[in-house]
């Protein structure tokens, strides 16, 4: 059975905690943003790729769900699941887990677009090697049970 990769780990920094004594909502987004960067590396869109191809991912839609509080110094782990992809877009679901208990703290779903930043940014097809990695990950993740918590609003619409 396939398991979702942990793409990012962190601990809740004291500066991330608000007056309610839990992680401020903006920092959930920051942690997920770092997870996107890590997923890009896993898919072959690392620093060398960005330098050579000028390709990156832009988040074009995002839904974030706060399920449990994260407190100061709590260890965090974020996994990533590719729900769908086409030649230039990814539909990704991230889960933020407590690093010790495994309790799900938050879920973020994104629609991401591959963009070339050579001159004016423009959408572009993924390179063949990246497409192959994406295809394998989507195929592997398709064998998992459907997510028990997912937005129905984000989808790649095929015309």
C-alpha positions as CSV (number, residue, x, y, z in Angstrom):
1,X,0.0,0.0,0.0
2,X,1.3,3.4,-0.9
3,X,1.6,6.0,1.8
4,X,1.7,9.8,1.3
5,X,5.1,11.3,1.4
6,X,5.9,13.8,4.2
7,X,7.2,16.7,2.1
8,X,7.8,19.2,4.9
9,X,8.5,19.3,8.7
10,X,8.7,22.2,11.1
11,X,7.9,23.2,14.7
12,X,5.5,26.0,15.7
13,X,7.8,28.9,16.4
14,X,7.0,31.2,19.4
15,X,6.6,34.1,16.9
16,X,3.8,32.2,15.1
17,X,1.6,32.0,18.2
18,X,-1.2,34.6,18.7
19,X,-3.0,36.0,21.7
20,X,-5.2,32.8,21.7
21,X,-2.0,30.8,22.4
22,X,-2.2,28.8,19.2
23,X,-0.6,29.2,15.8
24,X,-1.9,32.2,13.9
25,X,-3.8,31.4,10.7
26,X,-1.2,33.1,8.5
27,X,1.4,30.6,9.6
28,X,-0.6,27.6,8.6
29,X,-0.4,29.1,5.1
30,X,3.3,29.6,5.5
31,X,3.9,26.0,6.4
32,X,1.8,24.8,3.5
33,X,3.7,27.2,1.2
34,X,7.0,25.6,2.2
35,X,5.3,22.2,1.6
36,X,4.5,23.3,-2.0
37,X,8.2,24.2,-2.4
38,X,9.2,20.7,-1.2
39,X,6.7,19.0,-3.4
40,X,8.2,20.9,-6.4
41,X,11.6,19.5,-5.6
42,X,10.1,16.0,-5.3
43,X,8.6,16.5,-8.8
44,X,11.9,17.6,-10.3
45,X,11.2,21.3,-10.2
46,X,14.2,22.0,-8.0
47,X,16.6,25.0,-8.1
48,X,18.4,23.7,-11.2
49,X,15.1,23.3,-13.0
50,X,14.0,26.8,-12.0
51,X,17.3,28.3,-13.2
52,X,17.3,26.3,-16.5
53,X,13.7,26.2,-17.5
54,X,12.5,29.3,-15.5
55,X,9.5,27.1,-14.6
56,X,7.7,27.3,-11.3
57,X,4.3,26.8,-9.8
58,X,1.8,29.5,-9.1
59,X,-1.1,28.8,-6.8
60,X,-4.2,29.9,-8.6
61,X,-6.9,28.6,-6.2
62,X,-6.6,27.6,-2.5
63,X,-8.9,26.3,0.1
64,X,-7.7,25.9,3.6
65,X,-9.4,24.2,6.5
66,X,-8.4,24.6,10.2
67,X,-9.3,21.5,12.1
68,X,-7.3,21.6,15.4
69,X,-5.1,24.1,17.1
70,X,-1.4,23.9,16.8
71,X,0.5,25.2,19.9
72,X,3.9,26.6,20.5
73,X,6.8,24.1,19.8
74,X,4.4,21.5,18.4
75,X,6.1,19.4,15.8
76,X,4.4,19.6,12.4
77,X,4.5,17.2,9.4
78,X,2.9,17.9,6.0
79,X,2.0,15.3,3.5
80,X,1.0,15.8,-0.1
81,X,-1.4,14.0,-2.4
82,X,-1.8,14.7,-6.1
83,X,-5.6,14.4,-6.7
84,X,-5.3,15.3,-10.4
85,X,-3.1,16.8,-13.0
86,X,-3.0,17.7,-16.6
87,X,-0.2,19.0,-18.9
88,X,0.3,22.3,-16.9
89,X,-1.9,22.1,-13.7
90,X,-1.8,20.2,-10.4
91,X,-4.7,19.6,-8.0
92,X,-2.9,18.9,-4.7
93,X,-4.2,18.2,-1.2
94,X,-1.9,18.8,1.7
95,X,-2.5,17.6,5.3
96,X,-0.8,19.2,8.3
97,X,-0.3,16.6,11.0
98,X,0.9,16.9,14.6
99,X,4.4,15.4,14.3
100,X,4.0,13.1,17.4
101,X,0.4,12.2,17.6
102,X,-0.4,12.2,13.9
103,X,-3.6,14.1,14.6
104,X,-4.7,16.1,11.5
105,X,-4.5,19.8,12.2
106,X,-5.3,21.4,8.9
107,X,-6.0,20.6,5.2
108,X,-5.2,22.7,2.3
109,X,-6.3,22.1,-1.3
110,X,-4.7,23.9,-4.1
111,X,-4.9,24.3,-7.9
112,X,-1.4,25.1,-9.2
113,X,-0.3,26.3,-12.6
114,X,3.1,25.7,-14.2
115,X,4.4,29.1,-15.2
116,X,7.5,30.1,-17.1
117,X,9.1,33.3,-15.7
118,X,11.2,34.2,-18.7
119,X,10.0,37.7,-19.5
120,X,6.3,38.1,-18.8
121,X,5.1,35.1,-16.8
122,X,3.0,32.7,-18.9
123,X,1.6,29.2,-18.3
124,X,3.4,26.4,-19.9
125,X,3.4,22.6,-20.3
126,X,5.5,20.7,-17.8
127,X,8.7,19.2,-19.2
128,X,8.7,15.5,-20.0
129,X,10.7,14.4,-16.9
130,X,8.4,16.4,-14.6
131,X,5.3,15.1,-16.4
132,X,6.6,11.5,-15.9
133,X,7.0,12.1,-12.1
134,X,3.6,13.8,-11.9
135,X,2.0,10.9,-13.8
136,X,3.6,8.3,-11.5
137,X,2.6,10.2,-8.4
138,X,-1.0,10.7,-9.6
139,X,-1.2,7.0,-10.5
140,X,0.2,5.9,-7.1
141,X,-2.1,8.3,-5.2
142,X,-5.2,7.1,-7.2
143,X,-4.8,3.7,-5.5
144,X,-5.4,5.3,-2.1
145,X,-8.9,5.5,-0.6
146,X,-10.7,8.8,-1.5
147,X,-9.9,11.6,0.9
148,X,-12.3,11.8,3.8
149,X,-12.1,15.5,3.9
150,X,-11.8,17.3,0.5
151,X,-13.3,20.4,-1.1
152,X,-15.6,19.7,-4.0
153,X,-15.0,23.2,-5.5
154,X,-11.5,22.7,-6.8
155,X,-11.1,20.6,-9.9
156,X,-9.3,20.6,-13.2
157,X,-12.0,21.3,-15.7
158,X,-11.4,19.7,-19.1
159,X,-13.0,21.2,-22.1
